[in-house]
């Protein structure tokens, strides 16, 4: 017995909300009645918008992920293009070319094995020398 009123209330509530409509169109019609020049102003704005779209075409060939420009430190022989994927490749090539043009040598290539042992011994001796004030 208790279920019948609950079901009836649910049906009535659902049907009353189903008849509700959006008021956008009615409000637009009301504004047109109050201000007849509204349609002309809206048409002028739309034509401005369409003109802007024509003068600013989208470049759909560039993916959204390629529009992000990464920041690379300055490096001789590298000029950023603005497309991150290409810039990363070009930066790696420029960095490799720079490394090849700027050879670095470690101190071990300048010293013989005996000189290295002597240098290590001197450094160890200096570290163990007490500081006298």
Steps between C-alpha positions, in 0.01 A plus 500: 500500500782737581667437165207635295530863630877499454473379139222752428710787644801394294296492177343843561835657591676357194227612260497854640877539450485351150291795377760756604678662202802720451415868506776616265283529191219670688743750654654573158153565355422728797823698444417537130162649592656740750792598270433445126857606407639197689476275193695749288773537765529122537524461120775765489695319774461170316632654177801641690564156644478331160738759352749439781482125438576560130800722576638268770490149355595211720805294411366150555821338379674578831401274788412659831791317666743660255389853592674478837845650473759353731777719640848394393822655631694701241730280294717591205350354181147464637208720394157413646214448254217509755405137437622305801547165325723651232680724750591205720658318206683810377622582852637147546683523166642844584609378843676197352673720241610737776641215707697372200637847426600558864704198603549466873784309654522372851808565709589132485592533130751776588674312780678171497406225745791589731410868496140412587614292799721786620218752461259277695757451777563874523127573516453240773795642693357853474163381627664343804717802585365675810420871473729707727384843598 
